[in-house]
Amino acid sequence: MSFKDKLLSSYIALEDYLEFDSPLHDVRNNAIKIFEEKGFPTKKDEEWKYTSLNSLLKTDYSVYSNKERNVELQDVRKYFLNEIDTYKLVFIDGVYSSFLSETTHDTLDVCLMSAALNKKKYKPVIEAYFNKAAKSDSLTALNTAFTKEGAYIHIPAHKEVEKPIEILNFSTGNEAAMFLQPRNLIVVGENAHVQIIERHQSLSNNEVLTNSVTEIFAEKRAYVDYYKIQNDVESASLIDNTYISQQRDTVCRVHTFSFGGKLVRNNLNYFQNGENSDSTLKGITILKGKQHVDHNTLVHHISPNCESHQDYKGLFADSSVGVFNGKIIVEKDAQKIDAYQQNDNILIDDNATINAKPQLEIFADDVKCSHGCTIGQFDEEALFYLRSRGIGMKEARGLMMYAFANTVLESVKIPELKVRINKLIANKIGVSLGFEL
């Protein structure tokens, strides 16, 4: 039985546990039909031209885990941002951990998708927002069909959340191989501000494949500051699908730090539905071995007088592979757009590979759009300069790599998180930059 057939059979079993009168009944059924028709993406699909899932899909993943999950705080504490106080939503093998989490229903909702899907008080928000920004591609549809658990965050109008929110997904390795599908819904009301940190982390070397979907809705004048930390073990793979819908005068920023994992695919989609929207997409990728990271971005300029800024840096060692496929679409009525896209890469070793494909589709005539891509190796003159000052080769290369990536770090707004990312970078490039690891 193929993995696709196993999932279709599992969905039939899942239906027995779902309420027939649930508002998502038809949504789920339509979604599984889309997945059944399209199946998993292949390299024949233009957007997956440089990334193949074939090797991953040969594994016999468990779709549900019934084994006991014993995870103590000391097992996962190092993955929390302990330097500051945060709200925490912690999931173990896709199941919520009340012991490790810190949520609130006081003046905002930081709680569970399962509660939002099943309680009447959340019904208006679910009906207004759930699956409204997500595209109908096969992997997102698969997640929609199986949606059970994840983070539900609703920030009311005029609320500035006083501390960041962490969404942490841990896999224990209780199963030989596990398939996880978290679903997050984040609604940020008018004039509201929020900072969110998301992480997927394996606690063993057993294989895990995560197909995650996050929908973010920013209402008028909302501010969303989102950080994705991807530093998993080399037996873990992640397909991350994020959809952001912006209304007028909003600012939405996403930073993606891709340092670990076997195969990582980031589908980051922005839809500017209101004037004066500002979108920022930045990322740092540092790979080694046979790691593979694919950034697929879309900024869809639908309304006029908007801006978007993309800046992705990549460092690739050994036989690692990087992909950057960035698309900007400017609709006919979206005049006065300022869209910037830049992707810079350094191939540290001869066997490393980067595939870059920037795209512009412009249907308006009064816009300012630019895109650029660079692929190169270390500047030998700069290396010679550093070594002539008594700096060893390893340290000199490390300093150059750090300086190369630092422009992305400058825009991180949480100081404690910036320090944490600095430590991860120092660890990845194998040099001391004055931080204790």
C-alpha positions as CSV (number, residue, x, y, z in Angstrom):
1,M,0.0,0.0,0.0
2,S,1.4,3.4,-1.0
3,F,1.5,6.2,1.6
4,K,-1.2,8.1,-0.3
5,D,-3.5,5.0,-0.1
6,K,-2.7,4.7,3.6
7,L,-3.8,8.3,4.2
8,L,-7.0,7.9,2.2
9,S,-7.9,4.8,4.3
10,S,-7.0,6.7,7.5
11,Y,-9.3,9.5,6.6
12,I,-12.2,7.1,6.2
13,A,-11.5,5.9,9.8
14,L,-11.2,9.5,11.0
15,E,-14.7,10.3,9.7
16,D,-16.2,7.9,12.2
17,Y,-14.9,10.2,15.0
18,L,-16.0,13.5,13.5
19,E,-19.3,15.2,14.1
20,F,-21.4,15.1,11.0
21,D,-22.9,18.5,11.7
22,S,-19.5,20.1,12.3
23,P,-19.0,23.3,10.2
24,L,-15.9,21.7,8.8
25,H,-17.5,18.5,7.6
26,D,-17.8,19.7,4.0
27,V,-14.5,21.5,4.1
28,R,-12.7,18.3,5.1
29,N,-14.5,16.2,2.5
30,N,-13.7,18.7,-0.3
31,A,-10.1,18.8,0.9
32,I,-9.5,15.0,0.8
33,K,-11.0,14.9,-2.7
34,I,-8.4,17.5,-3.8
35,F,-5.6,15.4,-2.3
36,E,-7.0,12.2,-3.8
37,E,-7.0,13.9,-7.2
38,K,-3.7,15.6,-7.1
39,G,-1.6,13.3,-4.8
40,F,1.8,14.3,-3.6
41,P,3.7,16.9,-5.7
42,T,6.4,15.7,-8.0
43,K,9.3,17.3,-9.9
44,K,6.9,17.5,-12.9
45,D,5.2,20.4,-11.0
46,E,6.9,23.6,-11.8
47,E,7.0,24.8,-8.2
48,W,8.6,21.5,-7.1
49,K,11.1,21.3,-10.0
50,Y,14.1,21.1,-7.7
51,T,12.7,19.2,-4.7
52,S,11.6,15.5,-4.7
53,L,9.6,13.9,-2.0
54,N,10.1,10.4,-3.4
55,S,12.6,9.2,-0.9
56,L,10.5,10.4,2.0
57,L,7.3,8.8,0.8
58,K,8.9,5.3,0.8
59,T,8.9,5.3,4.6
60,D,6.0,3.6,6.5
61,Y,4.9,6.4,8.7
62,S,2.4,6.1,11.5
63,V,-0.4,8.5,11.0
64,Y,-1.7,8.2,14.6
65,S,0.3,7.4,17.7
66,N,-1.4,5.6,20.6
67,K,1.8,5.2,22.7
68,E,2.3,7.0,25.9
69,R,4.2,10.3,25.6
70,N,6.5,10.8,28.6
71,V,8.3,14.1,28.1
72,E,9.7,16.0,31.1
73,L,10.6,19.7,31.3
74,Q,14.3,18.9,31.4
75,D,14.0,17.1,28.1
76,V,12.8,20.1,26.2
77,R,13.7,23.2,28.3
78,K,16.7,24.1,26.2
79,Y,14.4,24.6,23.2
80,F,12.3,27.3,25.0
81,L,13.3,30.9,25.0
82,N,14.0,30.9,28.7
83,E,15.6,34.3,28.9
84,I,12.2,36.0,28.9
85,D,8.6,35.2,29.9
86,T,6.5,33.9,27.0
87,Y,3.1,32.2,26.4
88,K,3.7,28.6,25.3
89,L,1.7,26.2,23.3
90,V,3.5,22.8,23.4
91,F,2.5,19.7,21.4
92,I,4.0,16.3,21.8
93,D,3.6,14.0,18.8
94,G,0.7,16.3,17.8
95,V,-1.0,16.1,21.2
96,Y,-1.3,19.2,23.4
97,S,0.8,19.1,26.6
98,S,-0.9,21.2,29.4
99,F,2.0,20.5,31.7
100,L,4.6,22.2,29.5
101,S,2.3,24.9,28.1
102,E,1.3,28.4,29.4
103,T,-1.9,29.7,27.7
104,T,-4.4,32.4,28.5
105,H,-8.1,33.3,27.9
106,D,-7.8,36.5,29.9
107,T,-7.9,39.4,27.4
108,L,-6.8,37.3,24.4
109,D,-7.2,33.7,23.2
110,V,-3.9,31.6,23.1
111,C,-5.3,28.1,23.1
112,L,-6.0,25.0,21.1
113,M,-7.3,24.4,17.6
114,S,-9.3,21.4,18.9
115,A,-11.1,23.7,21.3
116,A,-11.8,26.3,18.6
117,L,-13.2,23.6,16.3
118,N,-15.5,22.1,18.8
119,K,-16.8,24.9,21.1
120,K,-19.6,27.2,20.0
121,K,-18.1,30.4,21.3
122,Y,-15.3,30.0,18.6
123,K,-17.7,29.2,15.8
124,P,-17.9,32.7,14.3
125,V,-14.1,33.0,14.1
126,I,-13.7,29.6,12.6
127,E,-16.4,30.2,10.0
128,A,-14.9,33.6,9.1
129,Y,-11.3,32.6,8.8
130,F,-10.5,28.9,8.8
131,N,-9.2,27.7,5.4
132,K,-10.0,31.1,3.9
133,A,-6.3,32.1,3.1
134,A,-4.9,28.7,2.3
135,K,-4.5,27.7,-1.3
136,S,-6.0,24.4,-2.6
137,D,-2.7,22.7,-3.3
138,S,-2.5,19.0,-2.4
139,L,-0.4,19.2,0.8
140,T,-2.5,22.0,2.3
141,A,-5.6,20.1,1.4
142,L,-4.3,17.0,3.1
143,N,-3.6,19.0,6.3
144,T,-7.1,20.5,6.1
145,A,-8.8,17.1,5.8
146,F,-6.9,15.8,8.9
147,T,-7.0,19.0,11.0
148,K,-7.3,18.1,14.7
149,E,-4.8,20.0,16.7
150,G,-2.5,23.0,16.7
151,A,-2.4,26.6,17.9
152,Y,-5.4,28.9,17.9
153,I,-4.4,32.5,18.6
154,H,-6.9,35.3,18.5
155,I,-5.7,38.8,19.4
156,P,-8.6,41.2,19.9
157,A,-8.6,44.7,18.5
158,H,-6.3,47.3,20.0
159,K,-4.4,44.7,22.1
160,E,-0.6,44.7,22.2
161,V,0.5,41.3,23.5
162,E,2.9,42.0,26.3
163,K,5.1,38.9,25.8
164,P,5.9,36.7,22.8
165,I,4.0,33.5,22.0
166,E,6.0,30.3,21.4
167,I,4.5,27.4,19.4
168,L,6.6,24.3,20.0
169,N,6.0,20.9,18.2
170,F,8.0,18.0,19.6
171,S,8.2,14.5,18.2
172,T,9.3,11.8,20.7
173,G,10.4,8.9,18.5
174,N,8.0,6.6,20.2
175,E,7.1,5.4,16.7
176,A,9.7,4.1,14.2
177,A,8.5,6.8,11.8
178,M,5.8,9.5,12.4
179,F,3.7,11.7,10.2
180,L,2.4,14.9,11.9
181,Q,0.0,17.5,10.6
182,P,-0.3,20.5,13.0
183,R,-2.7,23.3,12.0
184,N,-2.4,26.9,13.3
185,L,-4.9,29.7,13.0
186,I,-3.8,33.2,14.0
187,V,-6.2,36.2,13.8
188,V,-4.8,39.6,14.8
189,G,-7.4,42.2,15.2
190,E,-7.4,45.9,14.3
191,N,-4.4,47.8,15.8
192,A,-3.3,44.7,17.6
193,H,0.4,43.7,17.9
194,V,1.9,40.2,18.4
195,Q,5.2,38.4,18.3
196,I,5.3,34.6,17.6
197,I,8.1,32.1,17.6
198,E,7.5,28.7,16.0
199,R,9.7,25.6,16.2
200,H,9.5,21.9,15.2
201,Q,11.9,19.6,17.1
202,S,12.6,15.9,17.2
203,L,13.8,14.3,20.5
204,S,15.2,11.2,18.8
205,N,16.7,10.1,15.5
206,N,13.6,8.3,14.3
207,E,12.2,9.6,11.1
208,V,9.5,12.2,11.2
209,L,7.7,14.0,8.4
210,T,5.7,17.1,9.4
211,N,3.1,18.7,7.0
212,S,2.3,22.0,8.8
213,V,-0.2,24.7,7.8
214,T,-0.5,28.1,9.4
215,E,-3.0,30.8,8.4
216,I,-2.4,34.4,9.6
217,F,-5.0,37.1,9.3
218,A,-3.9,40.7,10.0
219,E,-6.8,43.1,10.2
220,K,-6.4,46.9,9.7
221,R,-3.3,48.4,11.2
222,A,-2.2,45.1,12.8
223,Y,1.4,44.3,13.4
224,V,2.7,40.6,13.2
225,D,6.3,39.7,13.9
226,Y,6.8,35.9,13.2
227,Y,9.9,33.8,13.6
228,K,10.5,30.3,12.4
229,I,13.4,28.3,13.9
230,Q,14.3,25.2,11.9
231,N,17.2,23.4,13.5
232,D,16.0,19.8,13.7
233,V,18.0,16.5,13.5
234,E,18.9,15.1,10.1
235,S,16.3,12.4,10.3
236,A,13.4,14.9,10.4
237,S,11.7,16.5,7.4
238,L,9.3,19.5,7.4
239,I,6.9,20.9,4.8
240,D,5.8,24.3,6.2
241,N,2.8,26.0,4.5
242,T,2.2,29.5,5.7
243,Y,-0.5,31.9,4.3
244,I,-0.8,35.5,5.4
245,S,-3.8,37.7,4.5
246,Q,-3.1,41.4,5.1
247,Q,-5.7,44.2,5.3
248,R,-4.9,47.9,4.9
249,D,-2.0,49.6,6.9
250,T,-0.7,46.3,8.2
251,V,2.9,45.2,8.8
252,C,3.7,41.5,8.7
253,R,7.2,40.2,9.1
254,V,8.4,36.6,8.8
255,H,12.0,35.5,9.6
256,T,13.0,31.9,8.7
257,F,16.1,30.4,10.1
258,S,16.9,27.1,8.4
259,F,19.8,25.3,10.0
260,G,18.8,21.6,10.4
261,G,16.6,18.8,9.2
262,K,16.8,16.3,6.3
263,L,14.5,18.0,3.9
264,V,12.7,21.3,4.6
265,R,10.3,23.0,2.2
266,N,9.0,26.4,3.2
267,N,5.9,27.7,1.3
268,L,5.4,31.3,2.4
269,N,2.5,33.1,0.8
270,Y,1.5,36.7,1.3
271,F,-1.7,38.3,0.0
272,Q,-1.9,42.1,0.3
273,N,-5.7,42.7,0.3
274,G,-5.5,46.3,1.6
275,E,-3.7,49.5,0.8
276,N,-0.4,50.5,2.5
277,S,0.4,46.9,3.5
278,D,4.0,46.2,4.3
279,S,5.4,42.6,4.0
280,T,8.9,41.5,5.0
281,L,10.3,38.0,4.3
282,K,13.8,37.3,5.5
283,G,15.8,34.1,6.0
284,I,19.2,32.5,6.8
285,T,20.0,29.0,5.6
286,I,23.1,27.2,6.7
287,L,23.4,23.6,5.5
288,K,25.9,20.8,5.5
289,G,26.0,17.1,4.7
290,K,23.1,16.1,2.4
291,Q,20.6,18.5,3.8
292,H,18.0,20.1,1.5
293,V,16.1,23.3,2.1
294,D,13.7,24.8,-0.4
295,H,12.2,28.3,0.1
296,N,9.2,29.0,-2.1
297,T,7.8,32.5,-1.6
298,L,4.9,34.4,-3.0
299,V,4.0,38.0,-2.5
300,H,0.7,38.8,-4.3
301,H,0.2,42.6,-4.5
302,I,-3.5,43.0,-4.9
303,S,-4.0,46.5,-3.6
304,P,-2.1,49.7,-4.4
305,N,0.5,51.7,-2.4
306,C,2.1,48.6,-0.8
307,E,5.6,47.4,-0.1
308,S,7.3,44.0,0.1
309,H,10.9,43.2,1.0
310,Q,12.6,39.8,0.6
311,D,16.2,39.1,1.7
312,Y,17.4,35.5,1.9
313,K,21.0,34.4,2.6
314,G,22.3,30.9,2.1
315,L,25.5,29.1,3.1
316,F,25.9,25.6,1.6
317,A,28.6,23.1,2.6
318,D,29.4,19.5,1.7
319,S,26.7,18.0,-0.7
320,S,23.8,20.1,0.6
321,V,21.2,21.6,-1.7
322,G,19.4,24.9,-1.5
323,V,16.5,26.2,-3.5
324,F,15.0,29.7,-3.7
325,N,11.9,30.2,-5.8
326,G,10.6,33.7,-5.2
327,K,7.6,35.0,-7.0
328,I,6.1,38.6,-7.0
329,I,2.8,39.2,-8.6
330,V,1.5,42.7,-9.1
331,E,-2.1,43.0,-10.2
332,K,-3.3,45.6,-12.7
333,D,-5.0,47.8,-10.1
334,A,-2.0,47.5,-7.7
335,Q,-0.3,50.8,-8.6
336,K,2.5,52.5,-6.7
337,I,4.0,49.2,-5.5
338,D,7.6,49.0,-4.1
339,A,8.7,45.3,-4.3
340,Y,12.3,44.2,-3.5
341,Q,13.7,40.7,-3.7
342,Q,17.2,39.6,-3.1
343,N,18.8,36.1,-2.7
344,D,22.5,35.8,-2.0
345,N,24.3,32.4,-1.7
346,I,27.8,31.1,-0.9
347,L,28.9,27.6,-2.0
348,I,31.4,26.6,0.6
349,D,32.3,23.3,-1.1
350,D,32.4,22.2,-4.7
351,N,29.6,19.6,-4.3
352,A,27.1,22.0,-2.8
353,T,24.2,23.1,-5.0
354,I,21.9,26.1,-5.1
355,N,18.9,26.5,-7.5
356,A,17.6,30.0,-7.6
357,K,14.6,31.2,-9.6
358,P,13.4,34.8,-8.9
359,Q,10.1,35.6,-10.8
360,L,8.2,38.9,-11.4
361,E,4.7,39.0,-12.9
362,I,3.8,42.7,-13.2
363,F,0.5,43.8,-14.7
364,A,0.5,47.4,-13.4
365,D,2.5,50.2,-15.0
366,D,3.4,52.5,-12.1
367,V,5.5,50.3,-9.9
368,K,9.0,50.0,-8.5
369,C,10.1,46.3,-8.6
370,S,13.5,44.7,-8.4
371,H,15.0,41.3,-7.9
372,G,18.5,40.0,-7.7
373,C,20.4,36.7,-7.1
374,T,24.1,36.1,-6.4
375,I,25.9,32.7,-6.2
376,G,29.6,32.6,-5.4
377,Q,32.4,31.4,-3.2
378,F,34.5,33.0,-0.5
379,D,36.3,36.2,-1.5
380,E,40.0,35.1,-1.6
381,E,41.2,38.7,-1.1
382,A,39.1,39.2,2.0
383,L,40.3,35.8,3.4
384,F,43.9,36.8,2.7
385,Y,43.4,40.1,4.5
386,L,42.0,38.4,7.6
387,R,44.7,35.8,7.7
388,S,47.4,38.5,7.3
389,R,46.1,39.9,10.6
390,G,46.9,36.6,12.4
391,I,43.4,35.0,12.1
392,G,43.4,31.3,11.3
393,M,41.7,30.0,8.2
394,K,38.8,28.4,10.1
395,E,38.1,31.5,12.1
396,A,38.5,33.8,9.1
397,R,35.9,31.8,7.1
398,G,33.6,31.8,10.1
399,L,33.8,35.6,10.5
400,M,33.1,36.0,6.8
401,M,30.1,33.7,7.0
402,Y,28.8,35.5,10.1
403,A,29.2,38.9,8.4
404,F,27.4,37.6,5.3
405,A,24.3,36.5,7.3
406,N,24.3,39.4,9.8
407,T,22.1,41.8,7.7
408,V,19.2,39.4,8.3
409,L,19.8,39.3,12.0
410,E,19.7,43.1,12.3
411,S,15.9,43.1,11.8
412,V,15.1,40.6,14.6
413,K,13.1,42.6,17.1
414,I,13.4,40.2,20.1
415,P,16.8,40.8,21.6
416,E,16.9,37.5,23.5
417,L,16.0,35.6,20.3
418,K,18.7,37.5,18.4
419,V,21.2,36.2,20.9
420,R,19.9,32.7,20.6
421,I,20.1,32.8,16.7
422,N,23.7,34.1,17.0
423,K,24.6,31.1,19.1
424,L,23.0,28.7,16.6
425,I,24.9,30.4,13.7
426,A,28.2,30.2,15.7
427,N,27.6,26.5,16.3
428,K,26.7,25.8,12.7
429,I,29.8,27.4,11.3
430,G,32.0,25.9,14.0
431,V,33.7,29.0,15.4
432,S,33.6,31.0,18.6
433,L,32.2,34.5,18.1
434,G,32.2,35.5,21.8
435,F,29.1,33.5,22.7
436,E,28.9,30.6,25.2
437,L,27.3,27.6,23.5
